[in-house]
Amino acid sequence: MVDPLLVVGVLVSMFVAYNIGGSTTGPAFGPAVGADAISKTAAAALMGVFFFVGAWTIGRNVVTKLGTELVTDPGVFTLETSIAVLFFIGVALLVGNVFGVPASTSMTAVGAIAGLALAGGVLDMAVMGEIVTWWVVSPIIGFWVSLIIGRYFYARLNRLVAMERSEGPLLDVDRSGLVPSVSVHRTTNRRELVGTVTVVAIGCLMAFSSGTSNIANAVAPLVGSGELRMDPAIILGGIAVTIGAFTIARRTLETMGSDITELPLTAAIVVATVSSALVVFLSALGIPASFVIIATVSIIGLGWGRATRPVTVPEAVSAEETPPVTVDALAADEPGEELPPIGEENSEDIPEPGDLFNPATTARVVLMQNVVPAIATAGAYLTFRFVPVFGF
């Protein structure tokens, strides 16, 4: 007979995964949706498929790290404590989704587990230090890689990839037969088709990378307790993520796709590539990556690099006053545009702030990315420390 408490644990775990689907679909497919390369419904479907593939393969490394290595005594993960930890993770993520902000699921999950471990005196400080170090280093890497691309390579990439969307749909779907057939719409040009396929494919890569990191946030406590095996845990988590992607993810898709930044297609491709590569790398090491923060910082770094083209490095270092720099500069490059060499571009050609980069929305995102994990950490610590039923 199935333990009713285990059923509760599985439902809470799926609740967490549901909120993960809502909070991570935006960073994965927000750039593609913002560039009008894909619809929200199609983004949700692709998110579910590729998240599961990433979780089933590399994601096991991160589940093991959070479920057994972050605590010095895995016995702290009883069924009761696992449910409580998952509850705090789910509630904290729900707060972020209600505000339409894609909170960092990795920081939230690690915070809740750390709160449990601190209350029980079993937190492995070496493992926690390793995770936090990578949380600091990875956004810095993403920022500088994106900045270099924006300063030195963005214009060339834009000439190769950028496109103007034609009127009408990208594809025509004929549903008159038994099996629907798909053909290229008469107004769709080759450049548009290739560019769209590219940005959607990279969005799928980001969904895959999200699965490698974020599945652990939903299932690690139950797997660590020994109450649920790895394979069924990943399957159940993948189902719940897909449901979240089709429902509450629509608000985070709007936030990441249009509220923070109206990304050109080229910028969307660069941000997606840099972010997903870093997340997959960290997941292979077993590190739960802060997916949302890497993507957000990469957007800033890319535009910042493009905006610094009017000055050379020596001029920037020696000058008493440097030209104002804004990520709004991403909008300055049109397909086929020939840009002057670095240092010779007129700073007046760089647009004013206000359209591409929304400081108010970005401030809200950054604030919630810190508030949500803090809620999970404090809630878990206080509960496990002072509620007698847990015996700490």
ABEGO torsion letter per residue (X at the ends): XBBAAAAAAAAAAAAAAAAAAAAAAAAAAAAAAAAGABBAAAAAAAAAAAAAAAAABAAAAAAAAAAAAABABAAABBAAAAAAAAAAAAAAAAAAAAAGBBBBAAAAAAAAAAAAAAAAGABBAAAAAAAAAAAAAAAAAAAAAAAAAAAAAAAAAAAAABBBBBBEBABBBBAABABBBBBBBAABBAAAAAAAAAAAAAAAAAAAAAAAAAAAAAAAAAAAAGABBAAAAAAAAAAAAAAAAABAAAAAAAAAAAAABBBBAAAAAAAAAAAAAAAAAAAAAGBBBBAAAAAAAAAAAAAAAAAAAABBAAAAAABABBBBBBAAAAAABBBGBBBBBBGABBAAABBBBGAABBAAAAAAAAAAAAAAAAAAAAAAAAAAAABAAAGX
